């Protein structure tokens, strides 16, 4: 966890996942912090404007990036809930298209979606 730097200083990025929720705090017109609710005097990331060297204000795209980063803990939690749902064993001879290892169809679009969910979880967890 990194303490918020004073204006003009730069802080190091954290190396561990900080519990959510996180929020976006615009501290200067060209920079926003991603702040965890559990440690409001710290930040987990910074988002700078496209031209921070010249103090150009944050664009809507920069703010959208900040909101996406801030939503990461909730998104990961939701993906893990979907993965748990589709990993619960529910063998059912009346539903042969379902894997005996969970609600994962053996093929099709839902199977691809669950694969993407698991890929995203692996990416987030490292």
KAWOUR-V463106 format. One record per residue. RES is the residue in one letter. PSI is psi in radians with two decimals (999 if undefined). BURIAL is I if it has 16 or more other C-alpha atoms within 10 Angstrom, else O. D_LAST is the distance of its C-alpha to the last C-alpha in Angstrom with 1 decimal. Layout:
RES;PSI;BURIAL;D_LAST + RES;PSI;BURIAL;D_LAST
//
This chain:
X;2.51;I;18.1 + X;2.36;O;20.6 + X;2.50;O;24.2 + X;2.27;I;25.5 + X;2.75;O;27.3 + X;2.81;O;31.0 + X;2.29;O;32.2 + X;-0.23;O;31.8 + X;2.83;O;29.2 + X;2.39;O;25.5 + X;2.78;I;22.8 + X;2.61;O;19.5 + X;2.55;O;16.3 + X;2.74;O;14.5 + X;-0.14;O;11.5 + X;2.69;O;10.7 + X;2.20;O;10.6 + X;2.35;I;14.3 + X;2.56;O;16.0 + X;-3.13;I;17.7 + X;2.78;O;20.0 + X;2.71;I;19.8 + X;2.91;I;22.8 + X;2.20;I;24.0 + X;2.03;I;26.7 + X;1.97;I;28.6 + X;-0.58;O;30.0 + X;2.83;O;31.8 + X;-0.32;O;32.8 + X;0.18;I;30.3 + X;2.48;I;27.2 + X;2.57;I;25.3 + X;2.59;I;23.0 + X;2.00;I;20.3 + X;2.24;I;21.5 + X;2.44;I;20.3 + X;-0.54;O;23.3 + X;-0.37;O;22.7 + X;1.28;I;23.2 + X;-0.22;O;25.3 + X;0.18;O;26.3 + X;3.12;I;22.8 + X;2.72;I;20.5 + X;-0.31;I;16.8 + X;2.81;I;17.5 + X;2.51;I;20.7 + X;2.15;I;21.9 + X;2.78;I;24.9 + X;2.91;I;27.7 + X;-0.39;I;28.0 + X;1.07;O;30.7 + X;-0.41;O;30.0 + X;-0.42;O;32.2 + X;0.33;O;35.2 + X;0.69;O;34.2 + X;2.32;O;34.0 + X;2.71;I;33.0 + X;2.45;I;29.8 + X;2.97;O;30.1 + X;-0.60;O;29.4 + X;-0.75;O;26.5 + X;-0.76;I;25.1 + X;-0.63;I;25.6 + X;-0.71;O;24.0 + X;-0.76;O;20.9 + X;-0.76;I;21.0 + X;-0.67;I;21.6 + X;-0.78;O;18.7 + X;-0.78;I;16.3 + X;-0.46;I;18.3 + X;-0.07;I;17.9 + X;-0.81;O;14.1 + X;-0.73;I;14.3 + X;-0.67;O;17.1 + X;-0.75;O;15.6 + X;-0.75;I;12.5 + X;-0.74;O;15.2 + X;-0.74;O;17.3 + X;-0.71;I;14.9 + X;-0.60;I;14.3 + X;-0.73;O;18.1 + X;-0.77;O;18.8 + X;-0.75;I;16.6 + X;-0.76;O;18.5 + X;-0.79;O;21.7 + X;0.05;I;21.3 + X;-0.08;I;20.3 + X;2.14;O;23.4 + X;2.20;O;26.0 + X;1.12;O;29.1 + X;2.33;O;31.2 + X;1.90;O;34.1 + X;-0.31;O;36.7 + X;-0.14;O;37.9 + X;1.20;O;34.6 + X;-0.33;O;34.0 + X;-0.04;O;31.5 + X;2.41;I;29.0 + X;2.54;I;26.8 + X;-0.14;I;27.9 + X;0.10;O;24.3 + X;-2.97;I;24.1 + X;0.52;I;25.2 + X;1.96;I;23.4 + X;2.53;I;26.1 + X;-0.31;O;26.3 + X;3.11;O;26.5 + X;-3.05;O;27.1 + X;-0.65;O;25.5 + X;-0.70;O;24.0 + X;-0.72;I;22.3 + X;-0.70;O;20.8 + X;-0.75;O;19.8 + X;-0.64;I;18.0 + X;-0.74;O;16.2 + X;-0.68;O;15.1 + X;-0.83;I;14.2 + X;-0.63;I;11.9 + X;-0.75;O;10.4 + X;-0.68;I;9.8 + X;-0.79;I;8.4 + X;-0.70;O;5.8 + X;-0.75;O;5.2 + X;-0.66;O;5.6 + X;-0.30;O;3.8 + X;999;O;0.0
//
